[in-house]
């Protein structure tokens, strides 16, 4: 075994790992990384794991150099335009990530008070994030907005995906879910957004926007 202390660094193929403490077990081909707490109680040297285009910040990381599988605990990672936090992650050799106790943050602030939570999720890099049943939490308080599943595009490329609604209250129409729907990237020249609303007093709405753009010729949109 090899023990590295203080700004430790390990690189292997496309993987590199930085942490305050790293243990390398040559017999098991296993790398384990930790941070530590300083004299004033602040965490330092938190492990940072990079593999190809993915990066994870975590409390503890275990990675098998031979199988390219790993476990990551209390991890924060950026997926597309989302910040994703999970208590435990399993990473397989195909770079697909399985996560438990997901917290999905729809902005760039890791201390955001509005988040989506789910018990499990599957992350396919540069493609999509799919979760089990999920709910919206505002200010640490769960809301009645529960979805049977979550589907988030996870790519800078144009990608089909669910558009999550927001919840509110109207004096005349009651509680509502508004602007939920689906984005359909038909081609590089046209796409479609389908959105809908539903109100507790019985009202509902449905609308579509079909945008088109042919370079140097014309562009526009059709709204129904």
C-alpha positions in Angstrom: 0.0 0.0 0.0 1.0 3.6 -0.7 -0.1 6.5 1.5 -0.1 10.0 0.2 -0.6 13.0 2.6 -1.2 16.7 1.9 -2.3 17.8 -1.6 -2.1 14.2 -2.8 -2.5 13.5 -6.5 -3.0 10.3 -8.5 -3.3 10.0 -12.3 -4.2 6.9 -14.2 -5.2 6.9 -17.9 -8.1 9.5 -18.2 -8.7 9.5 -14.4 -7.1 11.9 -11.9 -7.8 12.4 -8.3 -6.8 15.1 -5.8 -7.3 15.0 -2.0 -5.7 15.7 1.3 -5.2 11.9 1.8 -5.0 9.1 -0.7 -4.4 5.4 -0.1 -3.4 3.2 -3.0 -3.8 -0.6 -2.5 -1.8 -2.3 -5.3 -3.1 -5.8 -4.4 -6.7 -4.8 -4.9 -6.1 -2.0 -7.5 -8.1 0.2 -5.2 -7.6 4.0 -4.7 -9.3 5.6 -1.6 -9.4 9.3 -1.0 -10.5 11.5 1.9 -10.3 15.1 3.1 -9.8 16.2 6.7 -11.1 18.7 9.2 -8.7 21.5 10.3 -8.4 23.0 13.8 -11.3 25.3 13.4 -13.6 22.6 12.0 -13.3 23.5 8.3 -13.1 20.7 5.8 -10.0 20.9 3.6 -8.5 18.7 0.9 -12.0 17.4 -0.1 -11.5 14.8 -2.9 -11.9 16.0 -6.5 -12.3 13.2 -9.0 -12.0 13.7 -12.8 -12.7 11.0 -15.3 -12.7 12.1 -19.0 -15.3 15.0 -19.0 -16.8 14.3 -15.6 -15.8 15.9 -12.3 -17.0 15.1 -8.8 -16.4 16.8 -5.5 -17.0 14.4 -2.6 -16.4 13.5 1.0 -15.0 10.1 0.2 -14.0 8.3 -3.1 -13.2 4.7 -3.7 -12.1 3.8 -7.3 -10.9 0.5 -8.8 -8.2 1.2 -11.4 -8.6 -2.2 -13.0 -12.4 -2.4 -13.4 -12.9 1.4 -13.6 -15.8 1.2 -11.2 -16.1 3.3 -8.1 -18.2 4.5 -5.1 -18.4 8.2 -4.2 -20.0 9.5 -1.0 -21.7 12.8 -0.4 -20.9 14.1 -3.9 -21.6 17.4 -5.7 -21.3 17.4 -9.5 -22.3 19.6 -12.4 -24.4 17.9 -15.1 -25.2 20.2 -18.0 -26.8 23.3 -16.5 -27.7 21.5 -13.2 -25.9 21.0 -9.9 -26.6 17.5 -8.6 -25.9 16.3 -5.0 -26.2 12.7 -3.8 -25.4 10.7 -0.7 -23.9 7.8 -2.6 -22.9 7.2 -6.2 -21.9 4.1 -8.0 -19.9 4.6 -11.2 -19.6 1.7 -13.7 -17.0 1.1 -16.4 -19.3 2.7 -19.1 -19.3 6.0 -17.2 -23.0 5.6 -16.3 -23.6 6.9 -12.7 -26.2 5.6 -10.3 -27.1 7.9 -7.4 -29.0 7.6 -4.2 -30.9 10.4 -2.4 -30.6 12.9 -5.2 -30.9 16.6 -4.7 -31.2 18.4 -8.1 -30.4 22.1 -8.0 -31.7 24.0 -11.1 -29.1 26.8 -10.8 -25.4 27.3 -10.1 -25.6 27.9 -6.3 -25.0 24.8 -4.2 -26.8 26.4 -1.2 -30.0 27.0 -3.2 -33.2 26.7 -1.2 -35.4 25.5 -4.1 -34.5 21.9 -5.1 -36.0 18.8 -6.5 -35.4 15.6 -4.5 -35.6 11.9 -5.5 -34.5 8.7 -3.8 -32.6 7.3 -6.9 -31.4 8.5 -10.3 -29.4 7.3 -13.3 -27.0 9.8 -15.0 -25.9 9.2 -18.5 -23.1 11.7 -19.2 -23.8 14.2 -22.0 -27.2 12.7 -22.5 -29.8 12.7 -19.7 -30.7 12.3 -16.0 -33.6 10.0 -15.2 -35.0 9.7 -11.7 -37.7 7.8 -9.8 -40.6 9.7 -8.1 -39.5 13.2 -7.2 -40.9 16.2 -5.4 -40.2 19.9 -5.1 -38.7 21.3 -1.9 -38.8 25.1 -1.1 -36.8 26.4 1.9 -36.4 22.9 3.3 -40.1 22.2 3.2 -41.5 19.6 0.9 -44.4 20.8 -1.4 -47.4 18.9 -2.8 -45.8 19.0 -6.2 -44.8 15.3 -6.8 -43.9 13.8 -10.2 -43.9 10.1 -11.0 -40.4 10.5 -12.5 -37.9 13.1 -13.5 -36.2 13.5 -16.8 -33.6 16.2 -17.3 -31.6 16.7 -20.5 -27.9 16.6 -19.7 -26.2 17.8 -22.8 -25.2 21.1 -24.5 -26.7 19.7 -27.7 -30.3 20.1 -28.5 -32.2 17.4 -26.7 -35.8 16.3 -26.0 -36.9 16.6 -22.4 -39.6 17.4 -19.8 -40.2 21.0 -18.8 -41.0 21.1 -15.1 -44.1 23.2 -14.0 -44.1 25.7 -11.2 -46.8 25.7 -8.5 -48.9 28.7 -7.3 -52.3 30.0 -6.3 -54.8 32.1 -8.2 -57.7 33.8 -6.3 -60.1 32.9 -9.1 -58.8 29.6 -10.4 -57.3 28.0 -7.3 -54.0 26.2 -6.9 -52.2 25.4 -10.1 -49.4 23.7 -11.9 -48.3 26.1 -14.7 -46.0 25.8 -17.7 -45.2 22.1 -17.4 -44.6 20.3 -20.7 -42.1 18.9 -23.2 -39.4 20.2 -25.5 -39.1 18.4 -28.8 -35.9 19.2 -30.8 -37.2 18.1 -34.2 -34.1 19.1 -36.2 -31.5 21.8 -36.5 -34.0 24.0 -38.3 -37.1 23.6 -36.2 -38.3 22.6 -32.7 -41.5 22.6 -30.7 -42.4 23.5 -27.1 -45.6 22.0 -25.7 -46.8 23.5 -22.4 -49.9 23.2 -20.2 -51.5 24.5 -17.1 -54.0 22.9 -14.7 -56.0 24.6 -11.9 -57.8 23.0 -8.9 -61.1 24.8 -9.8 -61.2 22.8 -13.0 -59.6 25.2 -15.6 -56.8 24.1 -17.8 -54.7 25.4 -20.7 -52.6 24.0 -23.5 -50.3 25.8 -26.0 -47.5 25.0 -28.4 -44.7 27.1 -29.9 -43.1 25.8 -33.1 -39.9 27.7 -33.9 -38.1 27.6 -37.3 -34.8 29.0 -38.5 -33.1 28.6 -41.8 -29.7 30.3 -41.7 -29.5 33.5 -43.9 -33.0 33.0 -45.2 -35.8 33.3 -42.7 -36.9 32.5 -39.1 -40.0 32.7 -37.0 -42.4 30.9 -34.8 -46.0 29.6 -34.9 -48.0 29.8 -31.6 -51.2 27.9 -31.0 
